[in-house]
Amino acid sequence: MVLSHTDSIRLFRSSAPYINAHRGKTFVLMFSGEAFEHSNFANIIHDIALLSSLGVRLVLVHGARPQIDQRVALRGIEPCFKDNIRVTDKSTLESVKDAAGSVRAQIEALLSMGLPNSPMHGAQIRVCGGNHVVAKPMGVKNGVDFENTGLVRRIDTEAINDHLNDGSIVLLSPIGYSPTGEVFNLSHEDVATEAAIALQADKLIAFSEQEGVFRDDGKLLRTIELPDFQALAKKNQLSIEPTVGYALARSVSEGVVRAHCVSYQHDGALLQELFTRDGTGTLVMEHHYEQLRSANIDDVGGILKLIKPLEESGVLVTRSRERLEREIEEFVVIERDGMIIGCAALYLYPDDGCAELACVATHRDYRGKQRGERILEAVSARALEAGIKKLFVLTTVTAHWFLEQGFTPAGLDALPEQKQTLYNLQRNSKIFELTL
């Protein structure tokens, strides 16, 4: 798809808040040997270079399983796996070092490109690495000695942060070193996860063969909280590579605020996930002790109590209990310790291809901390699921907040005809719209 001049400008402007939000943050990017061999990998490198130029602190962790397999086969070595883990004897270790070194060198070469008329012209990226991963042997499990297959013992965060502070990209290979001078074959998922945790990274981004994490019914999960992710995984109701699922869940459970899964086959997936409202893959986030959910009939009293002060002050249109009971399925709420502290309603106008966002309210004691933004995200997702691509809202007091969320002023003719006939001229509400 070729964007028009106007669409390109709009897209660039809409990405500005994300550019500002990501500047100075630390992201750990994890990609497998299969991703490295895919034809789209050169585009991923270009996107990584762009992130670096925008001030994002980047740690790249690569895998090398298919490359190791190739070298093991060339040497005529019989591969040995137990519980899907490679047993790394001394001869296999040479293949591991050869493969990891080759992949690393090619990634460094790609990041060093700067040809005129190419996306990386003038980038001048510095790539650093070293013995930043301290490893330990996996040892003997169920009677099997895994020899030089290891686990991450420690990440040298001080050295990595020194490189990041100097503006360099840090590249970590699936190899670790012990204090006794031994070399160990590690899984790149283990390296990436432990690095993200140790660095207190703002994001772990895992590249997958899939577009993201899918439920067993084929639905792509755009956003999911960790407890829900773990519950579905326990029931085998998720479709995702086990190693990627492990990295997403463990990193978030250990304090990484957000973990993303994006496709390495989809050109621009990384940028779309980071710089657009809807993203393209799956975001796994920590559990909110405040629950955002669809409203039910038991919430009517709590919603009435929440919106009453706003109705009395003229901020919201008055709703009777009877009306709220009829329309309760249109509402989403934020519940905290049994109390409704936020709500919003979504009224669909499918014939007009739009929907009204209404009755947006947050308890005065709980304003801030982006609760309104969470409600807007939930309502927008609900609209998109219904095939709606445009929201409109009428407001008398909170115009600035809606402008900050990307809404733009609109006229009366932007409303569905049915809504136009009900417009209260005396109230004189301002009209805003948002394209999803």
N, C-alpha and C positions, 0 to 999 in steps of 0.2 A: 504494500500500500504506500502510495506517494502522498505525503502531506502537502497541503497548499501552504502558501506563504503565511496566511493568517493563522492556520492551524499550528504551524511550526512555532510562530511567535507565542501563541497561547500556551502551547505545551512547554516552551522554555520558561515562560513566566510562572506557570503553575508549579514548576519544579523548584522555584526559588526557596520556598519555605523548607523543603527537604535538604537543599544544598546547605542552607544555614544550620539546620539541625544536625547534619552529619559531619560538619567541619570539626576537626580535632578529635573525633571519636575513633575508637579502636575496633576494627572489624577483623575477624579471623575467617578466611575463605578456605574451604576444604574441597578439593576436587580429586577424583580418582584417576588412575592410569587410563581408564577407558575414556574419561573426559578429555584427557590430554591428547589422545589419538583421534578424537572426533574432529570433523572438518570445521566445526564452529569454534574450536578452541582459540583460533587467531582473533576472532571477534571478542571473545572473553578477555583476552589479553588487552585489546584496545579499551574495553570498558574498565578494566583494572587500572590502566594508565590514566583514564579520565578521573576515576575516583581519587587517585593519588594527586592529580593536579588540583582537585577540589579540596584538598586538605584532609582527606581521610587517612588515618594511620592504618596500614595494611600489613597483616601477617598472612602469607600464603602457605598452605600445607598441601603437598602433592602426594598422590599415591603412585604405585608402580607395579601392581600385581600382574597385568598382562605382559609388561616388559620383562618382569622376572621370569614368568612362564616361558617366554620366548628364549631367553638365555639359558634357562635350565634345559630346555629341549635341545638347543644347539650343542650343549656340552654333553648330551647323552645321559643326563642325571635323571633317575627315576624320582618324580616328585612325591612327597609324602605329606599328607594332611591328616590331622586328627581333630574331630569336632569342627571341621572347616577352618582350622588354623594350620598354617604351614610349619612343619618341623624344619628348622634351619640348621642343617649340619654344616661342617666347615666348607665343603665344596659348594653347597647351595648359597652360603654366605657370600662367596665370590660373585655369584650371579646377582645377588641382591645389591651388592655395592656397585657393580657394573651398571645395572639397570637404573638405580636411584641416581647415580652420578650422571648418567646420560640424560635422563629426564630433566634433572636439575639444570644441566648445562644448556639444554635446548630452551627451557623456560627463561633462563637468564638472557639468552640470545634474543628471544622474542621481545623481552622487556627492554632490550637495548636498541631496538630498531628506531630509526628516526629519519626515514627517507622523506624527501619533499613530496607533497601531495598525498601523504599517508596520515591516518588518524594520530600517529604517534610522533609526527614531525615536531621537533623542538622539545619533546618531553624530558629528555635527559634524566631518566630514572636510574637511581642507584639501588642495586639489589645487594642485600647483605645476608649472611648466614654464619654458620660455625657450629661449634659443639654446644649448642644451646639446649639440647635435650639430653638429660641424664637418664640412663636406662638401667633396668635390672632384669635378670633372667626370669622368664616365665616359670622355669623350673620343671619339676616332674608332676604331671597331672594324670591320675588314673593309670599310673605305671609307665607313662610315656614321657621320656626326656625330650623337651622341646629345644634343648641345646642353645643355639644363638637366636632363638625367637624370644623377644623381650617385651617388657611393659615400661611405660614412662614412670620413672621414679621422681623426677623433678624437672621443672622448666626454669631456665635461667632468665627470669623476668627482668632483672637489672640490665643484662646485656641487650636483651631485645628492646627494652624501652630506650636504652641509649641510642640504638639505631633508629628507632621510630622518631625520637626527638630530633635526630639529625635530618629527618625528612626522607629516610630510606625505606624501601619495602623490605620486609624480612621474609625470607624464603626458607621453610623448614622441610626437610626430607623425612621419609619414614625410616630413619636410622637414628639410633641413640648410642651413647657412649657411657661406659661405666668408669668409676674412679680407678678401677684396676687396669684400664686401657683396653677393655674388650669392646667389640662392635656388636650391636644387636639389631635384628630385623624387627621393626615395629609396624603396627597398623597405622595408616595415616589418620584414621578416625580417632584412634587413641591419642595421637600427637595433637591433632586439631582441638579435640575436646579439652584435653588437659591444658593446652596453651590458652584457650579461651577462658577457662576457669582461673588459671594462675594470673593471667593478665587483667582479670576483671573486665573482659572485653564487653563492649556495648552490644555487639552482635556476633553470632556464629552463623555463617552462611554456607550451607552445604549444597554442592551441585549434585544433581541426581539425573538418572536417565529419564525419570518421570517429570511431569510438569510440577508436581508437588506431592503432598500426602493425600491419598484418596481413601474414602470410606469404602467398605466392601460392596456397597451398592453403586459404586462408580462416581460418587459425588466428590469433587475436589474441595478440600477443606481450606478455605482462604485464611481463616484465623481460628486457632483453637488454644484453649488454656491447658496447662500441663496436666492437671488432674483428669480432664476429659481425654486428653491424648493417651495417658497411661491406662485409663480404664478401657478404651477401645483397643489398645494394643494387647492388653491382657486377654481380651475376648477374641483376639485374632480378627478384628474387624477393621484393620488398617492395611492399605496397600502401599508399602514403601520398603526399600532395601533395608534389611535388619540393621546393618551397620550405620546407615544414615539415621534411622529412627533412634538408635542408641545415642548417637551424637547429639541429636536435637533434644532428647529427653534429659540426658545427663547434664548437658551444659546448662539448661534452664533450671534444673533442680539444684544446681550448685551455684546459682547466682547470676548467670548470664541473663540479662533482662529479656532479650529477644533472640530467637534462633529461626532462621529462614531456610526453606528448601526450595530451590529453583532448578530449572532444567538446564543442562549443559548443551542440549540440542537446539534450544530456542534462541535465535539471535536477539540480543537485547534483553533477555530475561532478567539479568542482574540489575540493569538500570531501571527497567519497568517496576521491579519489586521495590527498589529503594526510592524512586523519585516520582511515583504516581500514587494517587489516592487508593486505588484498588489493588495495585500490585499484580503479580502474575503467578506466584507460587503459593506456598503455605508459610504462615507465621505461627510459631509456637511461642507462647508467652507465659509468664508466671501466673499463678492463681491469684485472682482478685478476691480478697475477703469480702468485698462487696459484689454481689451477684447481679449481673445484668441479664435480664430474661424477658420473655413475653409475659404480659400481664394476664391474670385470671380473675374470676369474679370475686375472689377473696381479697383482692387488692383495691377494690373500689373505695372502701373507707380510708385506706392509707393515701390514695391519690387525692381524694377530696380534701383531706387534711393538709396535704402538701400544697395544693393549688389555691386553697381558700384565701390566704393572704394576698396572693398575686391577683386573684379576681377582685378582691376588695379594693386594691390599689389601682385597678384598671389595666394592669399589665396583660392579663388573660381575659378572654371572654368567659362569662359565667356558664358552667355546665351543671345541670341538675344530676342528682343521683340516678334518676331513671335513664337519662341520656348516656351517662357514663356506663351504666350496666349494659345498655344496648351496644355500646361501641367498645367495650373492654378489650375485645380481640384485636383492635387496631393499635393498642398501646404496648410500649415496652417500658420497663421500670428498672431502676437500680434499687436493690434491697440491701440494707445494712443492719445486721442483728435484728431482723424482723420488722424494720421500719423502712417505708418507702421514702428514699431521699432524692429520687430523680425520676422523671417520666417524660414521655413524648408519644404522640400519636401520628400514624401515617394513614391518610385517606387516599385511596387509589382512584384515579380517573383514567381507566385503561383505554377508553375510546379516544381520549385526548393525548395519550402517551405520557402522562405526567401524574404526580402525586403531591398531596399537600402535607407538609410537615407542620404539625400543630401541637399546642399545649406543651411546649418544651419548658420544663421547670426543674430546678434544683433547689433543695432545701438550703435556706440561708446559712445554716451552720456548716454546710458541706460544699460550698462553692469553691471552685479552684480544683487543682489536681486533675484537670481535663475530664471531668465527669460528663460535661456537656458534649465534648468531642467523642467520648465513648458511645453516648446515646446516638449522636449523629452517624457514627460509623455503623451501628447496628441497624438503624432505620434505613440508611443507604443500601446496606446489604439486602435488607428485606425488599426494598424497591427493585433492586437489580434482579433478584430472584423472580419477581413478578413481571419482569420484562420492561420495567419502567426506567427511563434514562434521564428524567428531569424532575427535580423537586422544586416546589415553590412554597413560600412562607409569607404570612402577613404578620407584621409586628409594629408596635407603637413605641417601644422603649429600647429593644435590644438590637437595633439595626447594626451597630458596630460589631457585635459579636458575630452576627451572620456574615458580615463582610470579611471578617478575619478568617472565617471558615471557607471562603471561596465563593460565596453567593454574590450575585451582581444585581443591581437595581433593575426593576422591570416595571412596565406599565400595566394598567388594568387589562389590556388586551392579551396579556400573557396568561391570564387565568382562563380555565375552562369556562365555557358559556354558562354552565350551571352555577359556577362560583361567582361569576360576574354579577348575576342577577341578585345574589345574596350579599354583595359587597355593601358594607355599612359606611356610607359617605360621612356620617357624623363622627364615626370613630376615626376615619381617615388613616387607616393603617398603611404603612409602607409595604411595598411588594418587592420581594427578592426571589431570584431563581438560581438553581445550581444544576449544571449538567454533570451527570454521573459518569 
